[in-house]
Amino acid sequence: MNSRELVKAALYFNNPERVPIFNDIRGDVCPLITQVSKSWKPGWNEDEEELFPHVRVGYEWEKPEWALNNPQYEDDNWKKLPHEEIDEWGCIWNMRGGDDNMGHPGRAPISDWSEYDEFIKKYNPDPMDPTRYEFAKELKKAFGEDKYRIGHIADFGPFQRASTIRGFSKFLMDHKRNPEMVNKSLERETEWHIKAMKACYKYNLEPHGFWIVDDLGEQTGPLFSPKTFEKFYKPVYKKLCDAAHELGAEIHLHCCGKIDPLLPLLIEWGLDAIELDSPRMSGYPQLRPFRGEIMIWGCVNIQSIYTHNTPEEVEREVWHMVRNLGTKNGGYGAYFYPTPTDLKAPKKNIKAFQKGLKKYGNYNKIPEEWWEYPPPESWENFEVPPLPPTEE
């Protein structure tokens, strides 16, 4: 099987030869990363003084006068200072300076819903802008021939984008206080994503799937009850899934938090795969019932084992992900956190993840009795159970 065939087989539980790997361009997936429009000029609009561009890579900033005339901001020195950044959507980000992480959402750009219509007139990125897709075309040409091509069409999905514009806490409360505006903002973000999906085909990227980024949970549970989630987000995710499937593609959702209570709805609406940086946050016993119903991309738990345990334990944890997140017919994909320096993950643990996949990621080499050996029902966060016994 080539890489594309491996991912497809894992998605549909059709006996992949090994666990597919999502590790930037080094694995079985070719991410088609879209970028900001080349016409975007952050810091130039009224009220944008002292707001720097919120882009990690791939953007050359044309500095406005206020930045040109300040010696503190020569070259990229401003990145070393605590500062605020603005993204293409008009959202503000707090940056500590001196490190290379993505920062945190800052002050909300609108304080009241009465400002929303004027705001989105001013900040309304065009999903059909061809300059967004130029880098993705280069990635496809260089790496995408035999790999599973996945369209990274936006930094954030509908929920995260809408909540960043309004402010996280206010947006959650608005589900009760201003439901009509929640629906209006989510509809806008959903339609943007669908247009961007179609643009990927217009500009000949030919993706096999799409990647959506929406964190829907916190440490102990989802941000919404299943009832509230169905009421507000069925029109979002079902529409996204339907649009992807009509285009002949699958849809993959990155989602942080404990979100297992929402999985039945997402599966019902057509989600093909979910990616969990910390699968133990939802819990293996809680995720196990969904084996065979949805593909699960999973990293070695970034909040505990990947960053704190020994390489031997990281290596052994790979089997537990294969067993608890997938089936012997597929359904699990190995996901490598794309910026491990943000986590301070030891290099030896990253190598141990790779080594574990060589040991336990080849389905032909997994003893049949391992699949029948009952996994533990109780999992301590930093504890990695032993491997199943092997028959003599």
C-alpha positions in Angstrom: 0.0 0.0 0.0 1.2 3.5 -0.7 0.6 6.2 1.9 -2.8 7.3 0.5 -4.1 3.7 0.5 -2.9 3.2 4.1 -4.9 6.3 5.3 -8.0 5.3 3.3 -7.8 1.7 4.7 -7.5 3.0 8.2 -10.4 5.4 7.7 -12.7 2.6 6.5 -11.4 -0.3 8.7 -10.2 -2.0 5.6 -7.1 -3.7 6.9 -4.2 -1.3 6.4 -0.8 -3.0 6.5 0.4 -0.7 9.2 -0.7 2.3 11.2 -0.6 5.4 9.0 1.5 8.3 10.3 0.6 12.0 10.3 4.0 13.8 10.9 4.1 16.9 8.8 5.4 15.9 5.3 7.5 13.1 6.8 4.6 10.7 7.2 1.7 9.4 5.1 -0.2 12.6 4.9 0.6 15.7 2.8 -0.9 18.7 4.6 -2.0 21.3 2.1 -1.4 24.4 4.2 -3.2 27.5 3.1 -1.9 30.9 4.0 -3.1 34.5 4.6 -3.9 36.6 1.6 -1.0 38.5 0.1 -3.1 41.6 0.1 -3.5 41.5 3.9 -1.8 44.5 5.5 -1.9 44.2 9.3 -1.3 47.3 11.3 -2.4 49.7 8.5 -6.1 50.0 9.4 -7.4 52.6 11.8 -7.1 51.4 15.4 -4.4 48.9 14.5 -1.4 50.8 15.7 0.8 48.6 17.9 -0.9 45.5 16.5 1.6 43.2 14.8 0.8 40.4 12.3 -0.3 37.1 13.9 1.3 34.6 11.5 3.9 32.0 12.5 5.5 31.4 9.2 5.3 32.2 5.5 4.4 35.9 5.6 6.6 39.0 4.9 5.2 42.0 6.7 5.1 45.3 5.0 5.5 47.6 8.0 3.3 50.6 8.5 4.8 53.9 9.4 4.4 53.5 13.2 6.5 50.3 13.1 9.1 51.8 10.7 9.8 54.7 12.9 10.4 52.9 16.1 13.9 51.4 16.7 12.5 48.8 19.0 10.7 47.2 16.0 13.7 47.0 13.6 13.9 43.8 11.7 11.9 41.2 13.8 13.0 42.6 17.2 9.3 43.2 18.1 8.8 39.5 18.4 11.1 39.4 21.5 8.9 41.9 23.3 5.5 41.4 25.0 3.0 42.6 22.4 -0.4 42.2 20.8 -1.0 40.7 17.4 -3.9 40.8 15.0 -4.9 38.0 12.7 -6.6 38.2 9.3 -10.0 37.9 11.0 -9.4 40.9 13.2 -8.9 38.8 16.4 -6.3 40.0 18.9 -3.6 37.7 20.4 -1.5 38.2 23.5 2.2 37.4 22.9 4.7 37.1 25.8 7.7 37.7 23.5 10.9 35.8 23.3 9.4 32.4 22.5 8.0 30.8 19.4 4.5 29.7 20.4 1.1 30.8 19.0 0.2 33.0 22.0 -3.3 33.2 23.5 -6.5 35.0 22.4 -6.6 38.4 24.0 -9.2 41.1 24.2 -12.2 40.5 22.1 -12.5 42.8 19.1 -16.2 43.2 19.6 -17.6 44.0 23.1 -21.3 43.9 22.0 -23.1 42.1 19.2 -24.3 45.5 17.9 -20.8 45.9 16.6 -20.7 42.6 14.7 -22.0 43.6 11.3 -19.6 46.5 11.0 -16.8 44.4 12.3 -17.2 41.6 9.7 -17.4 44.2 6.9 -14.0 45.3 7.9 -12.5 41.9 8.6 -13.9 39.5 5.9 -11.1 37.4 4.4 -11.9 36.1 0.9 -11.8 32.3 0.8 -11.5 32.3 -3.0 -8.3 34.5 -3.0 -5.9 32.4 -5.1 -2.9 33.6 -3.2 -4.1 31.6 -0.2 -3.4 28.4 -2.1 0.0 29.0 -3.7 2.0 27.4 -0.9 -0.4 24.4 -0.8 0.2 23.9 -4.5 3.9 23.7 -3.9 3.4 21.2 -1.1 1.2 19.1 -3.4 3.7 19.1 -6.2 6.7 18.3 -4.0 5.2 15.7 -1.6 1.6 14.9 -2.5 1.6 12.4 -5.3 1.2 9.2 -3.4 0.3 10.6 0.0 -3.1 11.4 1.5 -3.6 15.1 0.8 -5.4 17.0 3.5 -6.6 20.6 3.2 -5.7 22.8 6.1 -8.1 25.5 5.1 -8.1 27.7 8.2 -6.3 28.1 11.5 -9.6 27.5 13.4 -13.0 26.0 12.9 -16.3 27.7 13.3 -16.6 27.6 17.0 -13.1 28.7 17.8 -13.2 31.5 15.3 -16.6 32.8 16.4 -15.6 32.7 20.1 -12.3 34.5 19.5 -14.2 37.4 17.8 -16.7 37.6 20.6 -14.6 36.5 23.6 -14.6 33.0 24.9 -16.6 33.4 28.1 -19.1 35.8 26.5 -19.7 33.5 23.6 -20.4 30.5 25.8 -22.9 32.6 27.8 -24.5 33.9 24.5 -25.8 30.4 23.8 -28.3 31.2 26.4 -28.5 35.0 26.2 -28.1 35.7 22.5 -28.7 32.4 20.6 -29.7 34.2 17.4 -26.3 35.9 17.2 -24.5 32.7 18.0 -26.3 31.0 15.1 -25.6 34.0 12.8 -21.8 34.0 13.6 -21.5 30.2 13.3 -23.3 30.2 10.0 -20.9 32.8 8.6 -17.9 30.7 9.7 -19.4 27.5 8.4 -20.1 29.0 5.0 -16.5 30.3 4.8 -15.2 26.9 5.4 -17.4 25.4 2.7 -16.2 28.0 0.2 -12.6 27.3 1.1 -13.2 23.6 0.5 -14.5 24.3 -3.0 -11.6 26.7 -3.6 -9.2 23.8 -3.0 -10.6 22.0 -6.0 -10.9 25.2 -8.1 -7.2 25.7 -7.7 -6.4 22.0 -8.4 -5.2 21.0 -5.0 -7.3 17.8 -5.2 -7.5 17.1 -1.5 -8.6 13.7 -0.2 -9.7 15.2 3.1 -10.1 18.4 5.1 -8.7 19.3 8.5 -10.9 21.3 10.9 -9.5 22.7 14.2 -12.1 23.2 16.9 -11.4 22.6 20.6 -14.7 21.6 22.1 -13.8 20.5 25.6 -11.9 21.3 28.8 -10.1 19.0 31.1 -13.1 17.3 32.7 -15.8 17.5 30.0 -17.2 19.2 26.9 -17.9 22.9 26.8 -21.6 22.0 26.0 -24.1 19.4 27.0 -24.9 17.1 24.2 -28.4 18.7 24.0 -26.9 22.2 23.6 -24.3 20.9 21.2 -26.9 19.3 19.0 -29.1 22.4 19.0 -26.3 24.8 17.9 -23.7 22.7 16.2 -25.6 20.2 14.1 -26.1 22.9 11.4 -22.3 23.5 11.6 -20.7 20.0 11.5 -23.4 18.2 9.5 -23.1 20.8 6.9 -19.3 20.6 6.8 -19.4 16.9 6.7 -22.0 16.8 3.9 -20.1 19.4 1.9 -16.8 17.4 2.2 -18.5 14.2 1.2 -20.2 15.8 -1.8 -16.8 16.8 -3.0 -15.5 13.3 -2.5 -13.4 14.0 0.5 -13.3 13.0 4.2 -13.4 15.4 7.1 -11.0 15.2 10.1 -11.5 17.2 13.3 -8.7 18.2 15.7 -10.3 18.6 19.1 -8.7 19.2 22.5 -10.4 18.4 25.8 -12.5 15.6 27.1 -15.0 15.3 24.3 -16.2 11.7 24.3 -19.8 12.6 25.2 -20.0 14.5 21.9 -18.7 11.8 19.7 -22.0 10.0 19.1 -23.4 13.2 17.6 -20.3 13.9 15.5 -20.3 10.3 14.2 -24.0 10.6 13.4 -23.4 13.9 11.5 -20.8 12.2 9.3 -17.4 13.0 10.9 -14.8 10.6 9.4 -11.9 11.0 11.9 -11.1 12.9 15.1 -7.6 13.8 16.2 -6.7 13.9 19.9 -3.4 15.3 21.2 -4.2 13.9 24.7 -6.5 10.8 24.1 -6.2 9.9 27.8 -8.0 13.1 28.7 -11.2 11.6 27.2 -10.1 8.2 28.5 -9.4 4.9 26.8 -12.4 3.2 28.4 -14.6 6.0 27.3 -13.2 6.1 23.7 -13.2 2.3 23.3 -16.9 2.0 22.4 -16.2 4.1 19.3 -13.6 1.7 17.9 -14.8 0.7 14.5 -17.2 3.7 14.2 -14.7 6.5 13.6 -11.0 6.7 12.9 -9.0 8.2 15.7 -5.7 10.0 15.1 -3.8 10.1 18.4 -0.5 11.4 19.8 1.1 9.9 22.8 -0.6 11.9 25.6 1.0 15.3 25.5 -0.1 16.3 29.0 1.7 13.4 30.7 3.5 10.5 29.0 5.0 12.2 25.9 6.5 15.0 28.0 7.2 13.4 31.3 7.6 9.6 31.1 10.6 7.5 30.0 11.2 6.5 26.4 10.5 2.9 27.3 7.0 3.9 28.5 6.4 6.1 25.5 7.2 3.2 23.3 4.9 0.8 25.2 2.1 3.4 25.1 2.0 3.0 21.3 0.5 -0.5 21.7 -2.2 0.8 24.1 -3.2 3.5 21.5 -3.3 0.9 18.7 -5.5 -1.4 21.0 -7.8 1.2 22.6 -8.3 3.7 19.7 -8.5 1.3 16.8 -9.2 -2.3 15.8 -7.2 -5.1 14.3 -8.8 -3.9 11.0 -7.5 -0.4 11.3 -9.0 2.8 12.6 -6.0 4.3 14.5 -3.6 6.8 13.0 -0.4 8.0 14.7 -0.3 11.8 15.1 2.9 13.6 15.9 2.4 17.0 17.6 3.6 19.4 15.0 5.4 21.8 17.3 7.0 19.6 20.0 9.3 22.5 21.1 6.1 24.2 22.5 5.6 21.2 24.7 9.3 20.8 25.6 8.8 17.1 24.6 12.2 15.3 24.9 13.7 14.3 21.6 14.3 10.8 23.0 10.5 10.5 23.6 9.7 11.6 20.0 12.1 8.9 18.8 10.5 6.4 21.2 7.1 7.1 19.6 8.6 6.3 16.2 10.3 3.2 17.6 7.0 2.1 19.1 5.3 2.4 15.8 7.9 0.1 14.2 7.3 -2.5 16.9 3.5 -2.3 17.3 2.3 -0.5 14.2 2.6 -3.4 11.8 -0.6 -5.3 12.0 0.9 -8.6 10.7 3.4 -8.6 13.6 0.8 -8.1 16.4 0.1 -11.4 18.1 -3.6 -12.3 17.6 -4.1 -13.0 21.3 -3.1 -9.4 22.1 -6.4 -8.2 20.6 -8.4 -10.5 22.9 -6.4 -9.7 26.1 -8.7 -7.4 28.1 -7.2 -3.8 28.6 -7.3 -2.2 32.0 -10.5 -0.4 33.0 -8.6 2.0 35.3 -5.8 4.2 33.9 -3.6 6.4 36.0 -2.5 9.4 34.1 1.3 8.8 34.1 1.1 5.0 34.3 1.7 2.8 31.3 0.5 -0.7 31.8 2.6 -3.7 30.7 2.2 -5.4 27.3 -0.2 -8.3 27.1 1.5 -11.7 27.7 2.6 -13.6 24.7 1.6 -17.3 24.2 4.6 -19.7 24.2 
